[in-house]
Amino acid sequence: MKKHLFLLAFLIPLLPSCCKNEDSTTDCIDLKIEAFKAEPGSSAIYEYDTPDGKQYLFEHGCIDCGDYVYDITCTAVCVTNLEGYDENVQFCSQSFYDSPRKEIWKK
């Protein structure tokens, strides 16, 4: 019995680290979120549940600032608005905007 208690006492603290909650984000996105919060002009972060997986919109508080959308690997997927946009990143499609959205952070 003492063996079992000792084993449980050792394993229970490890359980939270073995599995990630489906609502959790990757370390990459977590770091990007924290950095974005500190940026001047940052206003909100939204998580979209798209057919291609979870994507994150990092929204600035101005028009034509370039609000980029990243996937869970921190790869820029698309941009919502940007006058002089980076030609390597496409504008977001309507299907992105139609996807369910959850607010992650708002200033």
C-alpha positions in Angstrom: 0.0 0.0 0.0 2.8 2.4 0.9 4.4 1.7 -2.6 1.2 2.7 -4.3 0.8 5.9 -2.3 4.4 6.8 -3.0 3.9 6.1 -6.7 0.7 8.2 -6.8 2.4 11.0 -4.9 5.2 11.0 -7.5 2.9 10.7 -10.6 0.0 13.1 -9.8 2.1 16.3 -10.1 3.2 15.1 -13.6 -0.3 14.7 -15.0 -1.0 18.3 -15.9 2.2 18.5 -17.9 1.6 15.3 -19.9 -1.6 16.5 -21.6 -2.5 19.9 -23.1 -6.0 21.2 -22.9 -7.7 21.5 -26.3 -8.1 25.3 -25.5 -4.4 25.7 -24.9 -2.0 27.3 -27.3 1.5 26.4 -28.4 4.6 27.9 -26.7 5.2 29.9 -29.9 1.8 31.5 -29.8 2.0 32.1 -26.1 5.3 34.0 -26.6 3.8 36.0 -29.5 0.7 36.9 -27.4 2.8 38.2 -24.5 5.1 40.2 -26.8 2.1 41.7 -28.7 0.4 42.8 -25.5 3.4 45.0 -24.7 3.5 46.6 -28.2 2.2 50.1 -28.4 -1.0 50.2 -30.5 -1.9 46.5 -29.9 -5.6 46.2 -29.2 -6.9 42.6 -29.3 -6.1 39.0 -30.1 -8.7 36.6 -31.4 -8.6 32.8 -31.9 -10.4 31.6 -35.0 -11.3 27.9 -35.3 -10.9 27.5 -39.1 -11.0 24.4 -41.3 -7.2 24.6 -41.4 -7.0 24.6 -37.6 -6.7 27.3 -35.0 -5.4 30.7 -36.2 -4.8 33.9 -34.3 -5.5 37.4 -35.4 -3.3 40.1 -33.8 -5.3 43.3 -34.1 -3.9 46.8 -33.9 -6.1 49.8 -33.1 -5.7 51.5 -36.4 -6.7 51.1 -40.1 -4.1 49.8 -42.5 -1.7 48.8 -39.7 -1.4 45.3 -40.9 -3.3 42.8 -38.7 -1.6 39.5 -39.3 -3.1 36.1 -38.7 -0.8 33.3 -37.5 -1.2 29.5 -37.3 -0.1 27.6 -34.2 3.4 27.3 -35.6 3.6 31.2 -35.7 3.6 31.1 -39.5 1.9 34.2 -41.0 -1.2 32.8 -42.8 -2.9 36.0 -44.0 -3.3 39.7 -43.4 -6.7 41.4 -42.7 -5.8 44.9 -43.8 -2.6 46.5 -44.9 -2.2 49.2 -47.5 1.4 48.4 -48.4 1.2 44.7 -47.6 3.9 42.1 -47.8 3.4 40.3 -51.1 4.5 37.0 -49.5 1.4 37.0 -47.3 -2.1 36.9 -48.9 -5.2 38.7 -47.7 -7.5 36.6 -45.5 -10.4 34.9 -47.3 -14.1 35.2 -46.4 -14.0 31.7 -45.0 -11.5 32.9 -42.3 -14.0 35.6 -41.2 -16.9 33.2 -41.2 -15.0 30.8 -38.8 -16.0 30.8 -35.1 -14.0 33.3 -33.1 -13.0 33.6 -29.4 -11.4 36.7 -27.8 -8.1 35.8 -26.2 -7.1 39.3 -25.0 -8.4 42.9 -25.4 -6.8 46.1 -24.2 
